């Protein structure tokens, strides 16, 4: 029912009902698209990160997704035995040389390598990209070469690459691979973005997939690295934050693996910075994303095997939603949501702050919407209540859609800044109490995971 009674002959659908139907259907389609797919874990645990200790039961019981585990040495085998489409490799390498400009090598002189070594690393990371994609979805050209098993793929709707440290101490990092696959374009043109998580953080891959299926856009993988208060910014830069950033900012940054869509060079109908569904992106917009990205040599003290990290600064002011799934022993999965905006900092602030982390990595300055209460008391409280150092960032304010999807999957939402008027869950949730957060937990506990055995 809508809010207002309609006449019997009135066949129009009221706006409030339309909103609920669309939200329900979008979430239902996301559930259907996940069911029967797989998560491809390339390698396993990265530096002890809990999210990269992939929980097969969570994926199967809550998402209907099986887990596929492949050791990183499979990439080396496919490189050595040339188990990839060599024609596409030549095309991809030429495209990369044309469009991926090397940035300044910030390594200490004694750590720098010559251009011949860098050229070899470019060749390796391009092959890694082809191979990781083939491992996820398969490749008929690989089957035609006589490698049927390798060419079938793993039916993966998302995946993660362990990388650190065993791989990156020995081989070029996967920053290029992850950045290109997570983008809406490559050497074959504009296409649907993949979901490939850095450090095999499967619990960040999941909200990336949620955001992708609900918004049809590429997703940002970032470290939720630093909260910068107005006083701290003033102390180190001598300048004052203003506008949306006036009460502090959160530094979202990662080691060069963020989608290139996050340069925010695409434009919405009003000409404002955006990240659009791939079918709306123009060739010119894709090229601008590439032109606004540099690829400096990776920090070889951090990545001993080398590689290249993407480097850009996200334009503001885009509406975005940051989310994260965490697994709590004895409770199960919970979802965190923070709607907000990207912001651009005035000259003299951005440069100083990025130098204090890693200036060769892509940066997104994020300001969540605060309300003076609880986890959203202020910008600092949002960061202080975040459950991990990673976040999945989606274009648009999609928090209400995420809440509806989470209810379908029986994942309670432990933190969000969505208006109560926009929260839409099954009506049965009302039987579990009037407080929306508490009733969500009780309903999810009572009904159990969507595919699990209660």
Secondary structure, DSSP 8 states (H G I E B T S, - for coil): --SS---TT-----HHHHHHHHHHHHHHHHHHHHTT-EEEEES--STT-GGGS--HHHIIIII--EEEEE-THHHHHHHHTT-S-HHHHHHHHHHHHHH-B-----S-GGG---HHHHHHHHHHHHHHHHHHHHHHH--HHHHHTT-HHHHH---EEEEEE--TTTTTTTS--SHHHHHHHTSSEETTEE-----EEETT-HHHHHHHHHHHHHH-S--EEEEEEEEE-HHHHHHHHS----GGGTT-EEEEEESS-S-GGGG--EE-TTS-EE---GGG--HHHHHHHHHT-EEEE--TTT-TT--EEEE-B--S--EEEEEEEEEETTTEEEEEEEEEEEE---TTTHHHHHHTS-TTSEEEEEEE---SBTTBSSHHHHHHT-SSSEEEEEES--HHHHHHHHHHHT-EEEE----GGG----GGGGGG-SSHHHHHHHHHHHH--SSS--
